[in-house]
Amino acid sequence: MSELNEERAAARDATNWAKSVSRLDVSEMPDEAVNRVSGKRLVGPIQGFGKMWQKTYQAQLPGDVVTPAELIDTWRQNFQSFWPDGHRFFAPLTGITPGEVALINAPMPGGLKLSTGVMVLYSDEESFTLMTPEGHVFAGWITFSATERDGATVAQVQLLMRAADPICEVGLVLGGHSQENGFWEGTLTRLAAHWGVEAEVDTAVVCVDKKRQWKRWTNLAQSSVIWSTYYTLGAPFRAIRGLVRREGSG
């Protein structure tokens, strides 16, 4: 009987993981969500360029206000609403479920827009993990979880990542780390405010590997920063081309 229970538990656990894929496929999305993810491969920290970092952000909420399971369910169902203004997360119709791909539009300096995405690697009642594709600003995983600690519910965001390419590594050195810290601290602050809690966010940043992987400089060819810049700057020319086509067909 115990073997049967173990098999059932293993089967349930398997449904929480995304199936192995060679290339990402994006389901139907709104027109405003720029898709530069279809056909990309997934990349972890091993495939990144820069130093490897583990970043952990935690916020504590009263356990009698929300349980870990309730917090994760709300977080998953309303993921976009807790992001800072100007950042867009386009989840598929099926939501944050294993194997699904979401698109991300984020502001860049100079009024440019970064277009990238993530795949849901894992999701259960206590946590969910997103993994980055080629071209993302960093290569790695982001895990969102909630646990019980001394009667409180602790919401956590944890990243294991490297900058994807030399441009992104320079960006992290020149203020990108502090911007990222502010982003996730702001996310947890908004999450706690959903239950009327003014939570302080505890941030821990550890450099796991100080070496840069110079052989990965070729990741520049996939850089979402570069391609998003080309796409944004090319908008006027695409508009003119579309106008010419419409006039020609008329």
Protein Blocks (a to p, Z undefined) as FASTA:
>chain_A
ZZmmmmmmmmmmmmmpccddfbdcdddddfklccfkgopacddfklmmbdcddddddddd
dfklpcfklmmmmmmmmmmmmpcehiacdddfklpaehiacddddddehhiacddddddf
bdcfkbccddddehiabdcddddddddeehiacdddddddddfblklmmmmmnopmmmmm
mmmmmmmmmmmmmnopacddddddddfblcdcfklmmmmmmomklmmmmmmmmmmmmmmm
mmmmmmmmZZ
